[in-house]
Amino acid sequence: MNIVLLNGSPRAAGNTTEALKMLAEALPAGSNVETVNVAALKIGGCKSCFACKQNGGTCVQKDDAEEVLAKVVAADALVFATPVYFMGITAQLKALIDRFFAKVDKLQAASKKVAVIAIGGTPPPSGQYDLIAGNVQAICAFLGWEFAGQYVAGSFQGDEAKTAAAKKEIAALAAKL
Ligand SMILES: Cc1cc2nc3c(=O)[nH]c(=O)nc-3n(C[C@H](O)[C@H](O)[C@H](O)COP(=O)(O)O)c2cc1C
Protein backbone atom coordinates (compact mmCIF):
# COMPACT_ATOMS: atom_id res chain seq x y z
CA MET A 1 0.00 0.00 0.00
CA ASN A 2 1.21 3.43 -1.03
CA ILE A 3 0.57 5.99 1.75
CA VAL A 4 1.31 9.71 1.46
CA LEU A 5 1.47 11.84 4.60
CA LEU A 6 1.02 15.56 3.91
CA ASN A 7 2.61 17.53 6.74
CA GLY A 8 1.32 21.12 6.86
CA SER A 9 3.51 22.19 9.78
CA PRO A 10 6.54 24.43 9.25
CA ARG A 11 8.07 22.98 12.45
CA ALA A 12 10.39 20.07 11.66
CA ALA A 13 10.23 18.75 15.23
CA GLY A 14 6.74 19.86 16.23
CA ASN A 15 3.63 17.98 17.35
CA THR A 16 2.36 17.39 13.81
CA THR A 17 5.66 15.92 12.68
CA GLU A 18 5.81 13.70 15.78
CA ALA A 19 2.20 12.57 15.25
CA LEU A 20 3.03 11.56 11.68
CA LYS A 21 6.06 9.60 12.90
CA MET A 22 3.78 7.76 15.35
CA LEU A 23 1.37 7.03 12.49
CA ALA A 24 4.13 5.77 10.18
CA GLU A 25 5.45 3.48 12.92
CA ALA A 26 1.98 1.99 13.42
CA LEU A 27 1.34 1.24 9.73
CA PRO A 28 1.71 -2.37 8.59
CA ALA A 29 5.23 -3.49 7.70
CA GLY A 30 5.70 -3.38 3.95
CA SER A 31 3.63 -0.21 3.51
CA ASN A 32 5.26 2.27 1.21
CA VAL A 33 5.07 5.47 3.30
CA GLU A 34 6.19 8.90 2.13
CA THR A 35 5.99 12.08 4.18
CA VAL A 36 5.78 15.33 2.22
CA ASN A 37 6.81 18.38 4.25
CA VAL A 38 4.55 20.75 2.38
CA ALA A 39 5.70 23.85 4.26
CA ALA A 40 9.29 23.30 3.10
CA LEU A 41 8.24 23.39 -0.56
CA LYS A 42 7.47 26.21 -2.93
CA ILE A 43 3.76 25.99 -3.65
CA GLY A 44 1.87 29.04 -4.81
CA GLY A 45 -1.82 29.65 -4.30
CA CYS A 46 -4.23 28.97 -7.17
CA LYS A 47 -4.51 32.00 -9.46
CA SER A 48 -7.97 31.05 -10.79
CA CYS A 49 -6.75 31.57 -14.37
CA PHE A 50 -8.46 28.32 -15.45
CA ALA A 51 -5.56 27.53 -17.81
CA CYS A 52 -5.48 24.00 -16.33
CA LYS A 53 -9.04 23.48 -17.56
CA GLN A 54 -7.97 24.29 -21.14
CA ASN A 55 -4.70 22.35 -21.25
CA GLY A 56 -5.54 18.97 -19.72
CA GLY A 57 -4.65 19.72 -16.11
CA THR A 58 -1.27 21.47 -15.97
CA CYS A 59 -0.88 24.55 -13.78
CA VAL A 60 0.85 27.60 -15.24
CA GLN A 61 2.88 27.91 -12.03
CA LYS A 62 6.19 26.05 -12.26
CA ASP A 63 6.71 25.17 -8.63
CA ASP A 64 6.74 22.05 -6.43
CA ALA A 65 3.00 21.36 -6.56
CA GLU A 66 3.08 19.24 -9.73
CA GLU A 67 5.43 16.66 -8.18
CA VAL A 68 3.38 16.44 -4.97
CA LEU A 69 0.11 16.17 -6.89
CA ALA A 70 1.50 13.19 -8.82
CA LYS A 71 2.20 11.50 -5.46
CA VAL A 72 -1.29 12.34 -4.22
CA VAL A 73 -2.89 10.87 -7.35
CA ALA A 74 -0.84 7.67 -6.99
CA ALA A 75 -1.53 7.20 -3.26
CA ASP A 76 -3.85 4.47 -1.93
CA ALA A 77 -4.15 6.42 1.30
CA LEU A 78 -3.63 10.04 2.16
CA VAL A 79 -3.22 11.81 5.50
CA PHE A 80 -3.77 15.55 5.85
CA ALA A 81 -1.83 16.60 8.96
CA THR A 82 -1.85 20.17 10.21
CA PRO A 83 -1.35 22.37 13.22
CA VAL A 84 -4.41 24.53 13.86
CA TYR A 85 -3.70 28.06 12.66
CA PHE A 86 -6.45 30.58 13.31
CA MET A 87 -9.09 27.85 13.60
CA GLY A 88 -8.07 26.18 10.35
CA ILE A 89 -5.56 24.30 8.22
CA THR A 90 -2.20 26.05 7.74
CA ALA A 91 -1.88 28.29 4.68
CA GLN A 92 0.90 26.08 3.34
CA LEU A 93 -1.29 22.96 3.28
CA LYS A 94 -4.33 24.87 2.02
CA ALA A 95 -2.27 26.21 -0.91
CA LEU A 96 -1.54 22.61 -1.94
CA ILE A 97 -5.17 21.57 -1.51
CA ASP A 98 -6.34 24.45 -3.69
CA ARG A 99 -3.94 23.26 -6.39
CA PHE A 100 -5.94 19.98 -6.49
CA PHE A 101 -8.19 22.07 -8.78
CA ALA A 102 -5.91 21.35 -11.76
CA LYS A 103 -6.15 17.58 -11.23
CA VAL A 104 -9.78 17.11 -10.22
CA ASP A 105 -10.47 14.53 -12.96
CA LYS A 106 -7.44 12.41 -12.03
CA LEU A 107 -8.14 12.75 -8.31
CA GLN A 108 -11.78 11.71 -8.75
CA ALA A 109 -10.67 8.66 -10.71
CA ALA A 110 -8.23 7.57 -7.98
CA SER A 111 -9.95 5.99 -4.98
CA LYS A 112 -8.31 6.55 -1.59
CA LYS A 113 -8.69 6.22 2.12
CA VAL A 114 -8.15 9.53 3.88
CA ALA A 115 -7.40 10.55 7.45
CA VAL A 116 -6.88 13.90 9.12
CA ILE A 117 -4.61 14.89 11.98
CA ALA A 118 -5.10 18.35 13.51
CA ILE A 119 -3.21 19.57 16.55
CA GLY A 120 -3.88 22.90 18.20
CA GLY A 121 -2.83 24.72 21.33
CA THR A 122 -6.40 24.40 22.61
CA PRO A 123 -7.51 20.82 23.32
CA PRO A 124 -10.82 19.44 22.00
CA PRO A 125 -13.73 19.86 22.22
CA SER A 126 -13.48 22.97 20.10
CA GLY A 127 -15.30 23.95 16.92
CA GLN A 128 -11.95 24.44 15.16
CA TYR A 129 -11.45 20.66 14.98
CA ASP A 130 -14.94 20.14 13.54
CA LEU A 131 -14.16 22.75 10.89
CA ILE A 132 -10.89 21.09 9.87
CA ALA A 133 -12.27 17.54 9.87
CA GLY A 134 -15.39 18.81 8.08
CA ASN A 135 -13.27 20.46 5.42
CA VAL A 136 -11.43 17.21 4.71
CA GLN A 137 -14.68 15.23 4.78
CA ALA A 138 -16.18 17.60 2.21
CA ILE A 139 -13.10 17.18 0.00
CA CYS A 140 -13.54 13.39 0.26
CA ALA A 141 -17.24 13.65 -0.66
CA PHE A 142 -16.39 15.80 -3.69
CA LEU A 143 -13.58 13.57 -4.92
CA GLY A 144 -15.27 10.26 -4.08
CA TRP A 145 -12.67 9.28 -1.47
CA GLU A 146 -13.33 7.33 1.71
CA PHE A 147 -12.91 9.30 4.94
CA ALA A 148 -11.31 6.84 7.38
CA GLY A 149 -11.10 8.97 10.52
CA GLN A 150 -9.33 11.65 12.45
CA TYR A 151 -6.97 12.39 15.34
CA VAL A 152 -7.47 15.82 16.86
CA ALA A 153 -5.76 17.01 20.01
CA GLY A 154 -4.09 19.80 21.87
CA SER A 155 -0.27 19.92 21.81
CA PHE A 156 1.13 16.84 23.57
CA GLN A 157 4.89 17.37 23.37
CA GLY A 158 6.62 17.64 26.75
CA ASP A 159 3.80 15.80 28.55
CA GLU A 160 4.43 12.05 28.95
CA ALA A 161 0.82 11.03 29.61
CA LYS A 162 -0.51 13.08 26.68
CA THR A 163 2.22 11.69 24.39
CA ALA A 164 1.37 8.11 25.39
CA ALA A 165 -2.33 8.77 24.76
CA ALA A 166 -1.50 10.32 21.38
CA LYS A 167 0.52 7.25 20.38
CA LYS A 168 -2.39 4.96 21.23
CA GLU A 169 -5.02 7.02 19.41
CA ILE A 170 -2.81 7.52 16.37
CA ALA A 171 -2.11 3.77 16.16
CA ALA A 172 -5.89 3.21 16.12
CA LEU A 173 -6.17 5.69 13.26
CA ALA A 174 -3.37 3.97 11.34
CA ALA A 175 -5.32 0.70 11.56
CA LYS A 176 -8.19 2.32 9.66
CA LEU A 177 -6.06 3.16 6.62
C1 LIG B 1 0.02 31.33 13.52
C2 LIG B 1 -0.50 30.42 14.59
C3 LIG B 1 -1.87 30.34 14.77
C4 LIG B 1 -2.39 29.47 15.72
N1 LIG B 1 -3.74 29.39 15.86
C5 LIG B 1 -4.27 28.48 16.72
C6 LIG B 1 -5.69 28.31 16.81
O1 LIG B 1 -6.47 28.95 16.15
N2 LIG B 1 -6.13 27.38 17.66
C7 LIG B 1 -5.30 26.61 18.45
O2 LIG B 1 -5.79 25.76 19.20
N3 LIG B 1 -3.97 26.75 18.37
C8 LIG B 1 -3.43 27.65 17.52
N4 LIG B 1 -2.06 27.78 17.41
C9 LIG B 1 -1.19 26.86 18.19
C10 LIG B 1 -0.73 25.67 17.37
O3 LIG B 1 -1.79 25.06 16.66
C11 LIG B 1 -0.10 24.60 18.26
O4 LIG B 1 1.02 25.16 18.93
C12 LIG B 1 0.29 23.36 17.49
O5 LIG B 1 0.62 22.35 18.40
C13 LIG B 1 1.49 23.61 16.60
O6 LIG B 1 1.77 22.43 15.87
P1 LIG B 1 3.29 22.03 15.56
O7 LIG B 1 3.91 21.68 16.88
O8 LIG B 1 3.19 20.85 14.65
O9 LIG B 1 3.94 23.20 14.92
C14 LIG B 1 -1.52 28.67 16.50
C15 LIG B 1 -0.12 28.79 16.32
C16 LIG B 1 0.38 29.65 15.38
C17 LIG B 1 1.88 29.75 15.19
The ligand as an SDF file (V2000), in Angstrom:
LIG
                    3D

 31 33  0  0  0  0  0  0  0  0999 V2000
    0.0190   31.3270   13.5200 C   0  0  0  0  0  0  0  0  0  0  0  0
   -0.5020   30.4220   14.5870 C   0  0  0  0  0  0  0  0  0  0  0  0
   -1.8680   30.3370   14.7730 C   0  0  0  0  0  0  0  0  0  0  0  0
   -2.3860   29.4730   15.7250 C   0  0  0  0  0  0  0  0  0  0  0  0
   -3.7430   29.3910   15.8610 N   0  0  0  0  0  0  0  0  0  0  0  0
   -4.2670   28.4760   16.7180 C   0  0  0  0  0  0  0  0  0  0  0  0
   -5.6870   28.3050   16.8110 C   0  0  0  0  0  0  0  0  0  0  0  0
   -6.4670   28.9490   16.1480 O   0  0  0  0  0  0  0  0  0  0  0  0
   -6.1340   27.3780   17.6630 N   0  0  0  0  0  0  0  0  0  0  0  0
   -5.3040   26.6090   18.4450 C   0  0  0  0  0  0  0  0  0  0  0  0
   -5.7870   25.7590   19.2030 O   0  0  0  0  0  0  0  0  0  0  0  0
   -3.9700   26.7460   18.3720 N   0  0  0  0  0  0  0  0  0  0  0  0
   -3.4320   27.6540   17.5220 C   0  0  0  0  0  0  0  0  0  0  0  0
   -2.0600   27.7750   17.4090 N   0  0  0  0  0  0  0  0  0  0  0  0
   -1.1880   26.8630   18.1900 C   0  0  0  0  0  0  0  0  0  0  0  0
   -0.7280   25.6700   17.3750 C   0  0  0  0  0  0  0  0  0  0  0  0
   -1.7930   25.0630   16.6570 O   0  0  0  0  0  0  0  0  0  0  0  0
   -0.1040   24.6030   18.2600 C   0  0  0  0  0  0  0  0  0  0  0  0
    1.0180   25.1570   18.9330 O   0  0  0  0  0  0  0  0  0  0  0  0
    0.2920   23.3620   17.4930 C   0  0  0  0  0  0  0  0  0  0  0  0
    0.6170   22.3500   18.4010 O   0  0  0  0  0  0  0  0  0  0  0  0
    1.4930   23.6070   16.6030 C   0  0  0  0  0  0  0  0  0  0  0  0
    1.7700   22.4320   15.8710 O   0  0  0  0  0  0  0  0  0  0  0  0
    3.2890   22.0250   15.5580 P   0  0  0  0  0  0  0  0  0  0  0  0
    3.9060   21.6810   16.8780 O   0  0  0  0  0  0  0  0  0  0  0  0
    3.1930   20.8540   14.6520 O   0  0  0  0  0  0  0  0  0  0  0  0
    3.9410   23.2000   14.9180 O   0  0  0  0  0  0  0  0  0  0  0  0
   -1.5240   28.6690   16.5000 C   0  0  0  0  0  0  0  0  0  0  0  0
   -0.1180   28.7910   16.3220 C   0  0  0  0  0  0  0  0  0  0  0  0
    0.3820   29.6520   15.3840 C   0  0  0  0  0  0  0  0  0  0  0  0
    1.8780   29.7510   15.1880 C   0  0  0  0  0  0  0  0  0  0  0  0
  1  2  1  0
  2  3  1  0
  2 30  2  0
  3  4  2  0
  4  5  1  0
  4 28  1  0
  5  6  2  0
  6  7  1  0
  6 13  1  0
  7  8  2  0
  7  9  1  0
  9 10  1  0
 10 11  2  0
 10 12  1  0
 12 13  2  0
 13 14  1  0
 14 15  1  0
 14 28  1  0
 15 16  1  0
 16 17  1  0
 16 18  1  0
 18 19  1  0
 18 20  1  0
 20 21  1  0
 20 22  1  0
 22 23  1  0
 23 24  1  0
 24 25  2  0
 24 26  1  0
 24 27  1  0
 28 29  2  0
 29 30  1  0
 30 31  1  0
M  END
$$$$
